[in-house]
Amino acid sequence: MIFEVVFETVLPVVGRFLFYVFVELIFYGLCYAVGFGFIKIVTLGKYPKQFKSEDEIEPEKPYAIMSLGMLILIVVFLILLNL
């Protein structure tokens, strides 16, 4: 009985919180920062013009920057693992 209450009420809330932390901190925070820095270095500072906070980011534009940042982090991680 108590396990049913825990599984039906507590675990979904904990799962949503952990998903939010993962998406917000890792994907938006870390991947965007890494992608932004890489693009800034490759384009010699011409694109993107300024680092934007999460509230200022246009909904459709940051995904390329975040995806590039995630790709760079994966490549670095694999290099560190010597694969």
C-alpha positions in Angstrom: 0.0 0.0 0.0 2.7 2.5 1.0 4.7 1.5 -2.1 1.9 2.3 -4.4 1.6 5.8 -2.9 5.3 6.3 -3.3 5.4 5.0 -6.9 2.4 7.0 -8.0 3.0 10.3 -6.3 6.7 10.8 -5.3 8.6 9.1 -8.1 7.0 11.1 -10.9 7.8 14.3 -9.2 11.4 13.2 -8.6 11.7 12.1 -12.2 10.4 15.4 -13.6 12.9 17.3 -11.3 15.8 15.2 -12.5 14.8 15.6 -16.1 14.5 19.3 -15.6 18.0 19.5 -14.0 19.4 17.4 -16.8 17.9 19.5 -19.6 18.4 22.9 -18.1 21.9 22.5 -16.6 23.5 20.1 -19.0 21.9 20.8 -22.3 21.0 24.5 -22.2 23.9 25.5 -19.9 26.9 23.4 -20.7 26.3 22.5 -24.3 25.3 26.0 -25.3 28.3 27.5 -23.6 30.7 25.0 -25.3 29.1 25.4 -28.7 29.0 29.2 -28.4 32.7 29.2 -27.5 33.7 26.9 -30.4 31.7 28.9 -33.0 33.2 32.1 -31.7 36.7 30.7 -32.1 36.1 29.2 -35.5 34.4 32.3 -36.9 37.0 34.6 -35.3 34.4 36.3 -33.2 31.9 37.2 -35.9 29.1 34.8 -35.0 27.2 34.8 -32.6 27.4 38.4 -31.6 26.9 38.0 -27.9 26.3 35.3 -25.3 22.6 35.2 -24.5 20.9 34.1 -21.3 18.2 31.4 -21.4 15.4 34.0 -21.4 16.9 35.9 -24.4 17.5 32.8 -26.6 15.2 32.6 -29.6 13.4 29.2 -29.5 14.5 27.8 -32.8 18.1 29.2 -33.1 20.1 27.8 -30.2 19.6 24.1 -31.1 22.4 24.1 -33.7 24.8 25.7 -31.1 23.7 23.3 -28.4 24.0 20.3 -30.7 27.5 21.3 -31.7 28.4 21.8 -28.1 27.1 18.3 -27.3 29.0 16.8 -30.2 32.2 18.5 -29.0 31.6 17.2 -25.4 31.0 13.6 -26.7 34.2 13.7 -28.8 36.2 15.0 -25.9 34.8 12.4 -23.6 35.6 9.6 -26.1 39.1 10.9 -26.6 39.6 10.9 -22.8 38.4 7.3 -22.7 40.9 6.4 -25.5 38.3 4.9 -27.7 
